[in-house]
Amino acid sequence: MRTLTHDEVRDGTPLPELAIELTPTVVVSTALATMDFTPVHHDVEGARAQGSKDIFLNILTTMGLVERYVTDWAGPGAIIRGINVKLGVPAYAGDRLVFTGTVLAGGGDGGAEGEFTAEVRGRVSLGDHASGTVRFSLPAL
């Protein structure tokens, strides 16, 4: 896998769509991997008892997927400098999480110290699950 260089990215550059099927296994395994044992992330009856329709992604998983979305596109040499994401509707098991994004700043001159900012949105059938910005840097060459 190749890493983009800052010369290859411009303001307005779209990131390719990434769709993730949120199977119950994905929801449960990612909650357990982040050591989040809260029932709403692995126990359907426990989630329903809390007023939820099903189990749903935890915040650590969502943030990891946002980071993955940008680094899968930019390449393994990209360095995440900051993430500012607002959570929206729950991402329930059985839904599909679709990420889209666009480079907002830093293109052309590489931004401050070679940094870029991308606007990222993760949508499920109910609407925006996560939306915000990711700051990252790329190698010069």
N, C-alpha and C positions, 0 to 999 in steps of 0.2 A: 504494500500500500504506500502510495506516494503522498507527501505533504505539499500542499499548495505553498507558494511563496507570496509575499505581500504584493509583488508586482502583478500577480494573476487575479487579484481581487479588487473590485471597484465598488463604489457606492451604488446601491441598487442591484448588486449581484444576488440572484435568488439561490437559495439552498434547495436541493432536491427534496421532494416530499419523502417522508419516512412513515410508514404505517406499521403499527405494532398491534397484533391481536392479543387482547387481554384475557387469555384463558384463565380459568381458576388456578391452574398450576403456576402461571406467571405471577398472578397476584399474591398467592400464598408464598411461593418460593422467594420472591423478592422481599416480602415482609420478614420472613424468617432470616434471610441473608443479612438484613440490616438490624437483626435482633429486635424487631418490633413485634411483640407478642400480644398486642392489643387485639381483642377478638374481632373487631370490625374488619380486620385485614386477613383473617383466616378461618373464621367460624360464621357460616351463613346464618345460622339461627341466632348467634350472638349479635351479628350485625343488624338483623331484623328487629331484635329486641331493643336495639338502640335507635330504631326508627329509620334505618337504612333499607333499601330494597335488596341489597346484596353486599358481598365483600367488595372492597375497593382498594386501589393503590394507596400506599402510604407516601408521605411527603418526601422521604429520603429516596424512594424509588423514582418519584417524579423528577426530582432534581438530578438524579443520576441519568435519567433518560434525556433530559434537556441537554446536559453536558455531552452525552453520547451523540446526540443529534448533530451538534456542532462539530465535534471531533471526528465523527465518521466522515463528514463532508470535507473538513479541512485537512485531515491526515494526522498521523501519530505524532508529528513534531509540533502541532499546535499546542499552545499553552493557554489554558483558561485563566483569565485574570480576575473575573468577577461575574457573578450571576445575580440578577435582580428579577425575580419571578413572582407573580401574583397567582395564587391558586384560585380556581373557579369552581365549577361543578365537579362532583366526584367522577372518577374513572372506574366504573364498575366492571367486575368480571363479566365476560361475554360481549363486551363492547370492543371497539377498535379505536386506538389512540393514533391520530394522524398529526405529525409535525410538519409545519411549513416555516419558512424563514426568509429574511432578506437582510443583506448587509446594509446598515444605515449610515455608518460613519467609518472613516479611516481609509476608505478606498482612495486610490490615486496617489496620495503621498504617504500612505502607510499609517496615518494617524499619529497620535502622540506616542513616540517611542515604538513605532511599528504596531500599534494596537488597532483593532477593529471592534466595532460594535454591531452585533446582529440582533434584529428583532426576531423573536421566536414565539410561535403559537402552537399549542398542542390541543387539538379538538377531539371531543367524543360526540356521541349522538345527542347529548343534552346541551352541548355548547362548548365554550372554552374551558378546558381543564387547567391549563397553565398558559400564562402569557407574560412576556417580559423581554429582557435583553440579556445578552451574553457578551462580555468583553473577552477578547482573545488576541493573542499575538501569533505571528507566523515568521518563519525564518526569512532573512533578506535575500538569500540566494536560492 
